[in-house]
Amino acid sequence: MKRTANKPVVATADNAASSLRSGRFFSAVPHFKRCVRKMKSILRWISRRPKLSLLLAAIAWLLITPIIIVTRTYFIVHSGDSPSAYPLAAPEVEEQTEGFTCGVHALHTLYRAYGLDPSEERVRWRLGVDTKAVCWLGDSTGALHPDLFMVLGQDHFAVEELDPIRAESWDQILDHLAERHLAVFLIKRRENGNLHWVTVGAGSQKEIQVYDSLHPEPYLEGEDFLREHVISALLVQPELDRKRGLTASFRDHWDGFQELRAASARIK
């Protein structure tokens, strides 16, 4: 009997709670509508100011784009193969036939030397060279430091950046190359001052061998080349136990961004 008597009480309590929740929901609707109207008025106010609209769009692009790029690149399927501990063969120049693809060719040269197939690793797609870095600038394609650092890190390569202006950098580069490892340089071309990515290996004595996608044969350069033409010097070598993951990709992307800032300052 007690159970039967208690049922209406419980039901009444549940109904009361349900009514209370419903009342809270419907009472919030007018506030929600006011927020929507306020947001619309703010957007209309911004749209009437082109310069402010452009500034906000640029800020949104700079904040959101790295997240999209890193996440997209991380989930791209690639072979998952690891590089050999040392180059298996001498680097070979890969000819450049398109604009803004020197970074792709530089990495292709490096990957093949370490026994990796660039097409299986989808290097070009992952570098994003066919995607504009700035959506409204048609010539803002090409390999950028953040993407280059991230792709190399995902494929078990460690990258050490050097300031080419520092006195000890030349000896560090020679020591690195003497251990049969390779480097990737961003240079200013003698011919026209354009920025250009190249792969670098050991040369003879106090010289380095440059594998340039715009030259059919590798050529030798000395220390003056580093001081006068190199904007960014990246020492690359396999790190087979390197951790991979989304967090590591964001960290590599950030390290690349820091080097991009440093390189930009050197250009000026």
Backbone torsions as a table, in degrees:
resi	resn	phi	psi	omega
1	MET	NA	-38.8	-178.4
2	LYS	-65.0	-38.8	179.1
3	ARG	-61.5	-42.6	-179.3
4	THR	-63.7	-39.4	-178.9
5	ALA	-67.7	-31.8	-176.6
6	ASN	-77.8	-21.9	-175.5
7	LYS	-57.1	-48.7	180.0
8	PRO	-60.8	-33.5	-179.3
9	VAL	-65.0	-46.4	179.5
10	VAL	-62.9	-44.6	179.8
11	ALA	-61.4	-41.4	179.7
12	THR	-63.9	-40.3	178.9
13	ALA	-64.9	-42.8	178.6
14	ASP	-62.8	-42.4	179.5
15	ASN	-63.1	-39.2	180.0
16	ALA	-64.9	-43.1	179.2
17	ALA	-64.4	-41.6	179.0
18	SER	-62.6	-42.8	178.9
19	SER	-63.8	-38.1	-180.0
20	LEU	-64.1	-44.4	178.9
21	ARG	-63.3	-43.2	179.4
22	SER	-62.4	-41.1	179.5
23	GLY	-62.2	-40.6	178.5
24	ARG	-64.7	-40.6	-179.2
25	PHE	-62.8	-50.5	-176.2
26	PHE	-69.6	-29.6	177.9
27	SER	-70.1	-22.1	179.6
28	ALA	-83.0	-16.3	-176.8
29	VAL	-58.0	-47.6	178.9
30	PRO	-58.9	-37.8	178.1
31	HIS	-64.4	-40.9	178.5
32	PHE	-62.4	-43.3	179.4
33	LYS	-62.9	-39.8	178.6
34	ARG	-64.1	-39.0	178.5
35	CYS	-63.2	-41.3	179.0
36	VAL	-63.3	-44.8	179.3
37	ARG	-62.9	-40.7	179.0
38	LYS	-63.2	-42.5	179.8
39	MET	-63.7	-41.5	178.3
40	LYS	-62.1	-40.9	-180.0
41	SER	-66.7	-36.6	177.4
42	ILE	-65.3	-43.2	179.3
43	LEU	-64.1	-39.1	177.1
44	ARG	-64.5	-40.1	179.2
45	TRP	-63.3	-41.8	179.1
46	ILE	-67.5	-41.0	-176.9
47	SER	-63.8	-23.5	178.9
48	ARG	-82.8	0.2	179.6
49	ARG	-124.8	90.5	-173.5
50	PRO	-56.4	-42.1	-177.7
51	LYS	-64.8	-41.8	178.2
52	LEU	-66.1	-39.6	178.5
53	SER	-60.7	-43.7	179.7
54	LEU	-64.9	-40.7	179.5
55	LEU	-63.5	-46.7	180.0
56	LEU	-65.0	-37.4	177.7
57	ALA	-64.4	-39.8	179.0
58	ALA	-65.5	-42.5	178.8
59	ILE	-62.6	-45.7	179.1
60	ALA	-60.8	-41.2	179.9
61	TRP	-63.2	-44.2	-178.2
62	LEU	-67.0	-32.2	-178.9
63	LEU	-80.8	-41.0	-172.5
64	ILE	-86.1	-36.2	-174.4
65	THR	-57.4	-47.4	179.3
66	PRO	-57.8	-38.4	179.5
67	ILE	-63.8	-44.9	-180.0
68	ILE	-64.0	-45.5	-176.5
69	ILE	-64.0	-48.1	-177.7
70	VAL	-63.3	-46.2	-178.8
71	THR	-63.7	-44.9	-179.5
72	ARG	-62.5	-46.5	-177.2
73	THR	-65.4	-36.4	-178.2
74	TYR	-64.4	-37.1	-175.7
75	PHE	-90.1	1.8	175.1
76	ILE	-69.4	134.2	-179.4
77	VAL	-76.2	126.0	171.8
78	HIS	-135.0	178.0	-168.1
79	SER	-65.0	-31.1	-176.0
80	GLY	79.9	4.1	178.2
81	ASP	-68.2	154.3	177.9
82	SER	-106.2	149.2	178.0
83	PRO	-71.1	159.9	173.0
84	SER	-70.2	159.2	-177.7
85	ALA	-63.6	-31.6	177.8
86	TYR	-137.5	159.1	178.5
87	PRO	-55.5	136.1	179.1
88	LEU	-86.9	-19.9	-178.4
89	ALA	-150.0	162.8	176.6
90	ALA	-66.5	141.1	178.7
91	PRO	-59.3	149.2	177.4
92	GLU	-124.1	136.4	179.5
93	VAL	-67.7	133.6	173.5
94	GLU	-108.2	121.1	-174.3
95	GLU	-68.0	138.0	177.5
96	GLN	-95.2	125.1	-180.0
97	THR	-119.1	-2.6	179.7
98	GLU	-125.3	157.6	176.0
99	GLY	-75.3	149.8	173.3
100	PHE	61.4	29.5	178.7
101	THR	-119.4	14.3	-177.9
102	CYS	-61.9	-35.1	178.5
103	GLY	-63.6	-39.3	177.4
104	VAL	-62.2	-47.3	-178.0
105	HIS	-65.8	-36.7	178.1
106	ALA	-62.4	-44.0	178.9
107	LEU	-71.1	-36.7	177.0
108	HIS	-58.4	-44.1	178.4
109	THR	-60.3	-44.4	-179.6
110	LEU	-66.4	-45.5	-177.2
111	TYR	-62.0	-44.3	-178.5
112	ARG	-64.0	-36.4	178.6
113	ALA	-61.9	-32.6	-179.5
114	TYR	-95.1	15.1	173.3
115	GLY	81.3	18.0	178.5
116	LEU	-105.7	145.9	177.2
117	ASP	-93.7	111.9	-177.3
118	PRO	-58.3	-33.6	-179.3
119	SER	-68.7	-38.3	177.5
120	GLU	-68.5	-32.3	179.0
121	GLU	-82.5	-5.9	-179.6
122	ARG	52.5	46.9	-175.0
123	VAL	-60.4	-46.8	-176.8
124	ARG	-60.8	-47.0	-177.2
125	TRP	-64.2	-41.7	-176.6
126	ARG	-71.9	-30.0	176.1
127	LEU	-70.5	-23.0	177.6
128	GLY	72.2	28.8	-176.4
129	VAL	-70.5	-15.3	178.5
130	ASP	-94.0	3.9	179.3
131	THR	-109.0	132.5	179.5
132	LYS	-66.4	132.2	175.3
133	ALA	-70.6	-33.0	175.4
134	VAL	-123.1	118.5	-165.9
135	CYS	-59.5	-28.2	-175.9
136	TRP	-98.7	5.6	177.9
137	LEU	-114.0	113.7	-175.6
138	GLY	-68.2	-22.2	-177.5
139	ASP	-100.0	16.8	-178.3
140	SER	-95.0	36.0	173.5
141	THR	-94.9	-176.8	-179.5
142	GLY	107.9	168.7	-177.6
143	ALA	-80.5	129.9	177.2
144	LEU	-111.3	154.2	-177.5
145	HIS	-51.7	-48.2	-177.1
146	PRO	-57.2	-43.7	-178.7
147	ASP	-70.8	-37.4	179.4
148	LEU	-64.7	-45.2	177.4
149	PHE	-60.1	-43.1	-175.5
150	MET	-66.4	-45.8	-178.7
151	VAL	-64.6	-44.4	178.1
152	LEU	-61.0	-42.4	178.9
153	GLY	-63.0	-40.5	179.2
154	GLN	-65.3	-26.0	-178.6
155	ASP	-100.7	24.0	173.2
156	HIS	67.9	36.9	171.7
157	PHE	-112.5	137.7	172.8
158	ALA	-96.1	141.7	-178.3
159	VAL	-121.6	127.6	174.6
160	GLU	-117.8	120.8	-179.0
161	GLU	-92.9	139.7	178.7
162	LEU	-122.1	146.4	172.7
163	ASP	-83.6	113.6	-176.0
164	PRO	-64.3	-14.9	-178.7
165	ILE	-79.8	-26.5	-176.6
166	ARG	-65.7	143.0	-174.4
167	ALA	-63.0	-36.5	-175.1
168	GLU	-83.0	-6.8	-175.5
169	SER	-63.2	-39.1	-177.7
170	TRP	-61.6	-45.1	179.4
171	ASP	-65.7	-37.6	177.6
172	GLN	-63.0	-39.6	178.8
173	ILE	-65.2	-46.1	-180.0
174	LEU	-61.6	-40.7	178.5
175	ASP	-63.6	-42.6	179.6
176	HIS	-62.8	-45.0	-179.0
177	LEU	-70.5	-32.0	178.5
178	ALA	-64.7	-24.1	176.7
179	GLU	-83.8	11.7	175.5
180	ARG	75.7	13.4	175.6
181	HIS	-91.2	172.4	-176.3
182	LEU	-118.3	170.2	177.7
183	ALA	-138.1	161.5	175.7
184	VAL	-124.9	125.9	-178.6
185	PHE	-114.6	143.3	165.2
186	LEU	-101.3	120.3	-173.9
187	ILE	-121.7	163.5	167.8
188	LYS	-101.3	118.6	-175.7
189	ARG	-66.3	140.1	178.3
190	ARG	-61.3	-37.0	-172.5
191	GLU	-64.7	-41.8	-173.3
192	ASN	-143.1	-0.6	179.5
193	GLY	79.2	4.0	178.8
194	ASN	-68.7	148.1	176.6
195	LEU	-76.4	142.2	-170.8
196	HIS	-155.8	132.0	177.4
197	TRP	-88.6	136.9	176.3
198	VAL	-137.4	158.8	172.9
199	THR	-98.7	145.1	-175.6
200	VAL	-129.4	136.3	176.0
201	GLY	-131.5	-178.6	-178.9
202	ALA	-69.2	140.1	177.1
203	GLY	-110.3	-140.2	179.3
204	SER	-111.5	131.2	179.3
205	GLN	53.5	-113.8	-175.5
206	LYS	-99.6	33.4	-179.5
207	GLU	-125.3	160.8	176.6
208	ILE	-116.0	154.5	178.7
209	GLN	-101.3	124.8	-176.9
210	VAL	-105.4	126.0	177.1
211	TYR	-105.6	103.2	-169.3
212	ASP	-113.2	125.2	-177.2
213	SER	-66.2	-13.1	178.2
214	LEU	-99.0	3.1	176.2
215	HIS	-125.1	130.6	-176.8
216	PRO	-65.9	-26.6	-178.6
217	GLU	-124.1	146.3	175.8
218	PRO	-65.3	155.0	-179.4
219	TYR	-136.3	159.7	-176.7
220	LEU	-96.1	145.6	176.6
221	GLU	-138.7	153.7	179.1
222	GLY	-107.7	-167.1	-174.5
223	GLU	-64.0	-31.4	-179.9
224	ASP	-62.9	-28.6	177.3
225	PHE	-62.3	-42.3	179.7
226	LEU	-63.2	-44.6	-176.0
227	ARG	-70.5	-37.0	-169.7
228	GLU	-98.6	-24.0	-170.9
229	HIS	-126.6	-15.1	-176.4
230	VAL	-90.4	126.3	178.1
231	ILE	-94.9	-37.2	-176.6
232	SER	-143.6	126.2	179.5
233	ALA	-115.4	115.6	-176.6
234	LEU	-116.4	114.9	176.3
235	LEU	-86.2	125.4	-174.4
236	VAL	-119.4	135.3	172.8
237	GLN	-155.2	152.6	-178.9
238	PRO	-63.7	143.6	172.5
239	GLU	-134.2	86.6	-166.8
240	LEU	-66.4	-24.6	178.7
241	ASP	-95.9	14.9	-179.3
242	ARG	-64.0	133.1	179.9
243	LYS	-70.9	141.0	177.6
244	ARG	-119.5	146.7	179.4
245	GLY	161.2	172.8	-176.6
246	LEU	-65.4	-38.7	178.8
247	THR	-62.9	-43.9	178.8
248	ALA	-63.5	-37.2	179.6
249	SER	-64.9	-41.7	177.5
250	PHE	-64.4	-39.0	179.5
251	ARG	-65.8	-44.2	177.6
252	ASP	-62.7	-40.3	179.1
253	HIS	-61.7	-41.0	179.0
254	TRP	-66.3	-42.0	177.5
255	ASP	-60.2	-40.0	177.6
256	GLY	-65.4	-36.8	177.8
257	PHE	-64.4	-39.8	178.1
258	GLN	-63.1	-41.5	178.4
259	GLU	-68.8	-33.7	176.3
260	LEU	-61.5	-42.3	177.4
261	ARG	-62.9	-44.0	-179.7
262	ALA	-64.0	-41.6	179.4
263	ALA	-65.1	-39.0	178.7
264	SER	-62.2	-38.5	178.3
265	ALA	-66.7	-34.8	179.6
266	ARG	-69.1	-33.2	179.5
267	ILE	-64.0	-38.8	-178.8
268	LYS	-71.0	NA	NA
